[in-house]
Structures are given as structure tokens and as C-alpha cells.
Amino acid sequence: MANPMHDDDVVKEQPLIEHLVELRTRLLKIISILLIVFIPLLFLANDIYAIISEPLRDLMPPDSRMIATEVASPFLTPFKLALVTSFFITMPFVLHQIWSFIAPGLYSFEKKIMAPIFITSVALFYLGMAFAYFVVFPLVFNFFASVTPEGVSMMTDINRYLDFVLKLFFAFGLAFEIPVATIILIWSGAISIESLKKKRPYVIVSCFIFGMLLTPPDVISQALLALPMWFLFEVGIIFCQIFKFRKDEPKAE
């Protein structure tokens, strides 16, 4: 007869099973809310695409229009847009589920720091997308339209355009997370404020390299990504200095 399982083994395995069950529950909630948002958006996909493509269509000549070069593009492109849009919309809920899963393992002071960081990261991501749509898109598309050779009709493929703007949305959304990343690095002790200040020249160069890799091959879009990244890096350092100052202040009696 096999020996019964020791009590220590039960204690060790039970939390793991509970974590796996909770993880499955969180994932099912995320998938469910994505589907709930995605299904109605699918019927509005063409309208959403019209909004997304407006910055380019406004600058196209009257005799030009967007085209679909693949047979399935008129369906698959709005479908992909609806799916990505549903992810953007449900991002606060997704992050909340992630936060709810990891929060029990954090100390109380870590929760006080991480909760506002989660909220700020979502807000900054949306701000980066808005900056791309309202500032970057008009400038970049105006530049492209102005350099179109004479006799060449500007007819952009709908799928290529969607891939282009989604790439910029993600690039600017992630770039606007720099203050959060800076605060986390300094708060965790991975690097100090003084060390970050000394590395400022390397950070500036990295911003322009990042802008070169994630944007079209033109100086305007590269600068429009690199300069805000540099500015947000400085903002992160300023906030860390304020936080350190407040933390070191003696408590009022």
C-alpha cells in the first residue's frame, strides 16, 4: 500500500492549484469581455475604419481613393481593426484582472505604488494613441502627399494602411509609457536618479534609434516619436525626484 501524502505536500500543492484556478478564471473573464466588446464592434468595423483613415483621405486628391488589392481585404481588414479596437477598449479591464491576480502577493506599500502606476500606464497609452492620431498622422500624411511625384495617383491599400497606423499606435502608446518605466526602475532600486541623469546622452540617442525603427523612413515621424520620448524621460525623472523628496520628509507630529 502506497504511503499517504504528507501534510507538507498538501500545503505546498494546494496554493499552486488555487493560483492556477484563479488564473484560468481571470483569463476566461478577459476573453469573455473581449468577445462582448468585439461582436458589436464587428458590425461597426467599416465606420471605425472610416474614422481611422480620415487623416489620410482628407489629404488625398479628389480623384484618388483607397483600394483593396487582395480579394478578402474588404472583410479581413475591418475584422482585424474591430479585434484590435476591442483590445484597446478593454485594456483597463484586462490590466485590472492582471492586477487582481498579482495584488495578493504584494506588500501593502507595493500596492500603494503599483495601483496608481497601473492607472497611469493606461492613461498614458491612450494619450500616446491620441497624440499619434491628432498630431502625427496629419503631419506625416501631409508630408507623403506633398512629395508624391507628378502624374502618380495616391491610392493606398486598406490593409497596408491599417498595418501602418496600428504600428504607429503601438509605437506611440508604448513610448508614452517611459515615465512609468522610469519610475519603476528607480523605485525598484535597479538604477538611481543620478545614474539615469549620467546616461541622458545615451537615452537621447536610443530615443532616435527607437523612432527610426518604429516609424516610416522620414525625419518628421522619427522626430515626432523621439522628442516626446525624451521629454517623457525627463518627466519621469522629475516625478521620481518629487517622490523621493516627499518620502524623505519627516512626518508631521
N, C-alpha and C positions, 0 to 999 in steps of 0.2 A: 504494500500500500504506500502510495506517494506521501511524502511528508506534507502537512498543510502549510500554506503560505504564511510566512511570518507576518506579524503585525506591522513591522517596519516597512515591508514591501508594499503592503496595502496603503500605508500612509504616503509612500513615495509615488505610487502609481495613480492613486485617486485624484490628486490635483492635476496631473497631466491629462487624465481623461476629461475632467471638468473643463480644462482650458481648451481642449480640442472640441468639445461640445459647444462651448461658448463661441469659439472661432467659427465653427460651422454656422451657428445661429446668426452671427454678425455678417458673414458672407451672404447668407440667404436673404437677410434684410437689405443688404446693398444691392444684390441682383434684383430683388423684388421692386425696390424703389426706382432702379434704373429702367425696368420694364414699364412701370406705371407711368413714368415721365416720357419714355421713348415712344410708346404706342400712339398717344395723341400728337406728339411732335412729328411722327411719320406722315400724318395727313397734312401737316403744315410745312413739310420739308421744302416744297417749291417756294413758298412765301419766305421762309428763312433764307433760302439761297438768294432770293432777290435782294434781301437786305444785306447779306454778306457781300454780294457782287456789286452793290450800288456804287462804292467808291471807284471801281474801275469803269462801270458802264456810264457814269456821269462824264468821264473824260474821253470816251471813245467817240470817234467821228459819227455823224448821223447815219452814214451808210455802212457802218460796221456793227457787228453783233457777236455775241459769244456763240461758240459752236460745240457740238459733241462729235468727237472723232471716232468713238467706239460705239458699237451697237447698244450695249447695255448701260452706257453712261447716263442717259436721261433718267434711269431708275436708280442705279447704284450710287451715283454721286449725291443726290438728295438723301438717299438712305444712310450713307456714311455721315453726312452732315447732321442728320437727325440723331444718330447714335452718339456722335461726339458732343453735340449740344446737350443731350441728356446727361452726359457725364459732367459737363461744365456746370449745369444747373444743380445737379445732385451732389456736387463736390462738398458743400458744408455737411450734408448728411453722411457722406462717406467718411469724411475726416472725424465726424462725431462718433461714428461706430468704431473707428480705429482708436480714438481717444478713450472710449468707454472700455475697450478691450485691454489697453495698456495701463490705464489710470490706477487700477487696484494695486499694481506693482510699484507705484511711485510713492516717494515720501511726500509729506504734506507740503513742504517748501518747494518740491519739484512740481507738484500740481499747481501751485500758485504761479509758477513761472510758465509752465507748458500750456495752461489753459489760454492765457492771452496770446501766446505765440501761435497757437492753432488758429485763433480768430484772426489775428493779424496776417497770417500767411494766406488765408483765403481772401481777405480783403485786398491784399497786395497783388495776388494773382489776377483777380478781376480788374484791378486798376491797371495792371500791365496789359491786359487784353483790350481795355478801353483806350489806352494810350496808343496801342497798335492800330486800332480801327479808326479813331478820330484824328490822329496826328500822323502816324507813319504811312498808312495806306494812301491818303490823298497826296502826300509829298512824293512817295515812291512811284505811284501810278502816273502822276503828272510828269515825272521825270521820264518814265518809259514812253509815255505818249509823245513827249516833246522830241525825243531822239529817234522816233520811228522814221525810217527813210522814206523819201517821197516816192509815191507810187506803190507803197506797201500797205495793204489793208490790215488793220489791227483786229484780228479775230482770235480770241483766246479760247482754248479748250476748257470746258467747265470743270473737268476732273483735275486738270493741271492747275487751274486757278484755285480750286479748293485745297489741294495739297499745299500750294504756296501760302495761302492765308493761314491755314492751320499750323504750318511750320512757324510762321511769324507769331501767331497767337501763343503757342507754347514757348517760343523763344522769349518773348517779352513777359509772359506770365512768370516764367522761371527766373528771368533776370530781375524782376521786381521782388524776388524772394531774398535778395542779397542782404538787406538789413536783418532779416530773421536768421539767416545763416551766420552772419557776423556775430549776432547776439548769442546764439547757441555755442559757437566756438569759444567765445570769451567766457561765457557763463560756465561752460563745462571745464574750463581750465586747459583746453587744448592749445590755446595761444593767448598771449596777453595783448592789451591795447597798445603798449609800447612797441611790441614786436610787429603788430599789424601796421602801425604807422611807419616803421622802418621798411616794410615791404610794399609801401604805397607805389613806388615806380613799377614793381613787378605786377601789381594788381592792375594798374592802368594799362600796361601792355597786354595783360591777359584779357581785359575787357574788350580791347580792339581785336584781338585774335578771336575771341568768342563771337564778337559781332561779325567778323569776316566769315566765320564758318557757318553761322546760322542765318545769315541774311543773303539776299541776292548780291551778285558781284557789282555793286555800285557804292560809291562813297557815301551817299546820302543815308541809305538804310543802315549801313555799318555804323556811321556816326550816331544815328538816332537810337541805336541799341547800346553802343559803347558808352556814350556820355551819360545816359541815365544810370547805367550800371555803376559807373564811377561815382556819380552823385549819391546813389543809394548806399554804396560802400561807406562813404563819408557820413551819411545819416546814421548808419548802423554804429559807427564808432562814437558819434556824438551821443546816441542813446545809451551806449554802454558806459560812457563817462558819467552821464547823469545818474544812471542806476548805481554805479559804484560810489558816487558822491553821496547819494541818499542812503545807500546801505551802510556807509561808514559814519553817518551822522549819529551822534548819541541820542538815545531815546529820551523823549520828554518825560519828566517825572510827574 
